[in-house]
Amino acid sequence: MLIRQKALTSLSCSWQVGGVEPELIIRRRRIGPGDLELIRQLILEEGHLGRSHISNRLCTIWDWRQANGHFRQIACRDLLRRLHSQELIELPAMLRPARRPGYRNVVRPPDSPNPVAVEGSLGEWRARLELRLVGSQTQAQLFNGLIGAHHYLGYQQPTGAQLKYLAYHGDRPIACLSFGPAAFKIAPRDDFLGWSALQREDRLAWLVNNDRFLILPWIRVPNLASWLLSHCLGRLRRDWQKVYHQDLALCETFIEHGRFQGCCYAAANWICVGQTRGRGRNDRFNQFGQPIKTIWLYPLREGFRELLSRP
C-alpha cells in the first residue's frame, strides 16, 4: 500500500526524515516501513481473530509497555485506528459494533447510601473524614454507581490510567473524585506552559485530568469541596507513582461555564487559564456543539513549568 500525501500533513501524527526513509510518530512510538509491513502481515495472517487480537500481538512483539509494566493495549488500538484512517493499513472488520461517541455505561445505583439531608460544619466533620483509594471491585461498583446516579455527566468507561477515590464520613460515603489522562491538546493550557507540539507529545504523561468530582447532593457542609480537593491532591502524586510508576507535575480540570463557577477550585488554589472553544474530541467538522468550559490547573510540584517545557 502506497503512503499517501495526506498522511504527511495529518495532524494525528508527525513525520520525521532520518536517513533515507521517513517514519511516523504516533502515541510517542516511531513507526517505520518495517513496522508497517509487520502490521500488514499480522492482519493478513491473524486478522480474522479481531482487532484487539492484533493490538495485543503487537504489544507482545514490540514489548510495548506502560511504566507499570502493563502492555499499552489501548494506545496500540488507537495507533492502529490512526494508521487505518490514513489508509496505511486496512484493519479487519470489527467483530462487535463500536460504541457511539458519547456512549454512557449503564450502572446500577448503589443500595447503601442513605439520601437524607445532612448538615454540619467542616470543623465538626474533619476528624471523621477519610479519603480511600478505590481498589476492590466492591469499591469500584459503589463509585461507578454513585457517579452514574448523581453526577450530571453520568458514568463513562475510562480509558488509560485512572485513579478513583471515595470520601467517607465514618462509614458513610459522601463524595467521589477521579483522575485520568489529560487532554491531548488544549490551547490555553499549552500556552500557559509554553509547550511546543513535540514537548507536549513527549511530556503529556506528566499531566493528569480531574475528570469527575461529586459531593452527594444531600451532604451540605460548607468548604467541604475545597478541603477534599486539597486533601486528595496532597496524596495524588504518591498514589500515582505507586500504581503507575510515573511521576506527575500538573493537574487539570474543565468546568462547564454557566453551570458552575469553580468556586471550590479557586478556594483550593487552582489557576483558571482560559476557556475551551466548545469543540469536543470528535468534532472533526468545527461544529462547536459542546458547552464552553473554563480550564483550571493545579501544580503538583515546584518547577513544574521548567520540567514540562525544557528543551
NUTOR-936309 format. One line per field, with one value per residue (C-alpha): x, y, z. Coordinates in steps of 0.05 Angstrom, whole numbers. Example, Ala and Ser with C-alpha at 12.3 -4.5 7.8 and 13.67 -1.06 7.14 Angstrom:
u: (246_273) $
v: (-90_-21) $
w: (156_143) $
// end
This chain:
u: (0_28_39_-8_9_-46_-11_47_4_-41_-49_-54_17_85_135_209_261_320_369_334_264_212_178_115_110_43_29_103_123_163_132_178_167_187_134_81_100_97_27_2_29_-4_-70_-63_-47_-87_-137_-196_-184_-203_-172_-159_-120_-76_-63_-47_1_36_45_77_123_144_145_107_91_69_115_79_96_27_21_-2_-62_-108_-52_-38_-110_-111_-46_-78_-140_-98_-58_-123_-153_-91_-100_-32_-62_-130_-158_-205_-279_-298_-324_-370_-400_-361_-392_-420_-385_-417_-440_-455_-448_-510_-492_-536_-547_-517_-563_-524_-522_-579_-604_-623_-600_-540_-515_-456_-391_-324_-294_-344_-335_-260_-240_-283_-267_-227_-205_-197_-164_-212_-181_-232_-288_-339_-310_-308_-381_-400_-360_-389_-460_-455_-426_-478_-536_-515_-463_-492_-444_-460_-411_-368_-319_-250_-192_-119_-90_-143_-146_-212_-224_-283_-290_-324_-352_-345_-371_-416_-393_-401_-360_-324_-263_-228_-166_-148_-108_-100_-129_-82_-86_-117_-91_-97_-62_-8_4_8_62_99_96_116_78_137_144_70_73_134_111_36_42_64_-6_-70_-143_-192_-250_-302_-316_-381_-406_-471_-529_-555_-487_-487_-422_-392_-319_-321_-308_-244_-219_-229_-194_-134_-130_-135_-82_-36_-31_-44_29_48_-11_1_74_57_5_35_109_102_111_62_74_6_-68_-123_-198_-254_-315_-377_-386_-456_-469_-412_-367_-309_-310_-284_-226_-208_-212_-165_-114_-126_-109_-160_-123_-179_-237_-248_-278_-336_-305_-304_-252_-300_-315_-278_-321_-315_-388_-373_-431_-402_-412_-358_-315_-265_-196_-165_-94_-61_15_33_107_154_187_131_135_210_203_149_177_251_286) $
v: (0_67_121_176_250_266_223_272_330_296_328_260_240_271_254_258_246_209_179_152_132_174_148_163_182_161_157_171_109_112_73_58_19_-46_-35_-22_-86_-125_-98_-115_-186_-195_-171_-218_-279_-266_-211_-260_-262_-189_-120_-130_-193_-154_-99_-149_-187_-122_-103_-170_-167_-96_-107_-41_-28_26_49_0_-59_-69_-73_-9_-43_18_61_6_1_77_72_20_63_123_82_55_126_147_86_60_-6_-38_-65_-125_-114_-106_-169_-126_-58_1_45_111_175_198_128_123_58_34_25_4_56_33_9_31_108_139_201_241_313_322_390_410_448_424_432_382_334_336_286_232_246_194_190_120_99_53_-15_-71_-89_-72_-2_7_-13_36_92_78_74_140_176_145_164_233_265_308_276_206_148_132_75_107_97_98_107_122_132_137_160_153_201_176_207_150_90_132_151_225_243_215_240_210_227_203_222_296_327_317_389_450_518_559_505_495_570_574_521_548_479_462_406_358_376_364_296_276_300_294_234_284_314_285_306_311_285_273_307_293_310_273_322_310_328_402_421_489_486_410_411_453_412_347_374_398_333_290_329_324_249_242_242_189_145_153_135_73_48_71_84_153_220_278_353_384_370_399_401_430_464_477_552_575_513_522_579_537_569_506_501_574_564_504_548_523_572_589_597_607_574_519_536_487_432_361_309_280_348_339_390_450_448_474_436_426_471_523_502_540_508_502_479_458_450_385_403_462_479_445_493_485_410_407_459_448_433) $
w: (0_-20_32_10_12_62_114_111_131_182_250_284_271_255_201_210_157_184_135_73_94_132_194_233_306_337_411_422_383_318_261_203_138_172_227_174_138_204_219_149_154_222_194_134_177_241_224_227_303_310_320_395_379_330_381_435_389_370_443_455_394_409_484_487_560_607_664_710_664_634_558_524_493_489_459_409_387_377_337_291_281_262_211_183_177_137_91_111_133_126_191_190_202_275_308_351_337_366_419_393_415_480_499_573_611_647_721_778_832_898_953_1014_1015_1055_1018_1080_1083_1128_1151_1193_1196_1168_1237_1265_1207_1196_1250_1217_1144_1107_1034_1007_941_904_897_904_857_911_919_843_837_892_859_789_817_854_794_747_793_817_771_715_664_687_687_626_619_630_582_601_670_723_798_836_907_955_1013_1076_1138_1186_1147_1102_1031_1017_956_894_857_797_755_685_623_607_544_486_460_493_472_538_578_526_521_597_597_536_503_433_399_408_482_492_458_498_567_568_615_669_669_697_690_748_705_759_826_862_932_943_937_1008_1040_1059_1093_1075_1049_1044_969_972_1032_995_933_973_1014_951_912_972_961_886_863_914_895_820_827_868_818_751_767_734_769_758_752_738_746_701_702_659_689_648_642_661_703_754_774_800_870_905_856_866_942_934_897_826_770_715_649_599_565_514_446_450_407_431_412_360_327_262_224_271_292_362_392_462_523_537_596_639_644_713_731_796_801_837_846_845_779_740_682_674_677_624_576_580_513) $
// end
